[in-house]
Amino acid sequence: MEKKKKLLITGGLGFIFSHVTEYFVAKGWDVVVIDNESAGSHPEIIDGSFKYYKLNVADRKVVEIIQKEEPDYVIHAAAISDVDYSIREPYETFHENMLANLNIFEACRELPKLTKLVYISTDEVYGECEHRKTEDEIIFPRNPYSCSKAVGSIMRYAYDNTYPELFEKTAETRFCNVFGPRQDTRKIMPLIKHSLETGEPIPLHQDGTGYREYIYVKNIPPAVELVMEKGWRTYNITLNDGLTVRQLIERAEKVTGKSIATYTEKRPGMDKKYQMSSERIVAELGWKPLYTFDEGLKEYLTDAKK
């Protein structure tokens, strides 16, 4: 019998990567998750179908666990990812995220059978985007969270270049704004959904002019799998469906036939516009998303179970 491929996911209980965990379990992979069940995690998915370690990835014990588990693939997604929290608590954000990165890279370079390490980053590492950013452009993060993620991007280059054990065994993804089931109400899309359900108003930062690209979470697991199996460098993952918050609210109102009330609120450290080119992952790896933005939005906003 062919041996199952083993995948270790850090942050595998989080909003996005709980879906990735379930995706690979369903495909018959041997899945190991390391997660500390911090804000936004979903321990309710723990059902015995994957091995689980409740541990902060910034803890040095993670190195020992990864080396003991000997995974074929590693996805490093664990991080403090709340921008507002990172502004309030920059010391903790940098300490946790940078130590977690160091632990993962150090552990992986001691895995002789490692096939691929995928570092999960964000479009925010580009900073303000006056045009659609490509992966080869300079990163220019402008808040503590994105800066801590950019450090991981730089570390990946450094480790891939410096250590023969990791040469061309690493890859990186940069997602645009992901939305879908299990996302908590610190983010705009669940705030919109909650407002539609309850009538409660939502805040408009910078008068709703902030521009983001959006992608439905169900597009993410197969995209990550594609990068794991074929990728060897950095890949932007976006549908290039960009909207201001005001436009996003209008789109949600059109889909549901309901109105959304808003109020004005300021948000420090907020970049006005993020936009990326997805040309590389489409041209080089043949990526085809499962859902368009409108299909994902409709499913998310109209399905009571989502």
Secondary structure, DSSP 8 states (H G I E B T S, - for coil): -----EEEEETTTSHHHHHHHHHHHHTT-EEEEEE---TT--GGG-SSSSEEEE--TTSTHHHHHHHHH--SEEEE------HHHHHH-HHHHHHHHHHHHHHHHHHHTT-TT--EEEEEEEGGGG-S-SS-B-TTS-----SHHHHHHHHHHHHHHHHHHH-GGGTT-EEEEEE-EEE-TT--TTSHHHHHHHHHHH---EEEEGGGT-EEEEEEGGGHHHHHHHHHHH--SEEEE----EEEHHHHHHHHHHHHS----EEEE--TT--SB--B--HHHHHHH----SS-HHHHHHHHHH-TT-
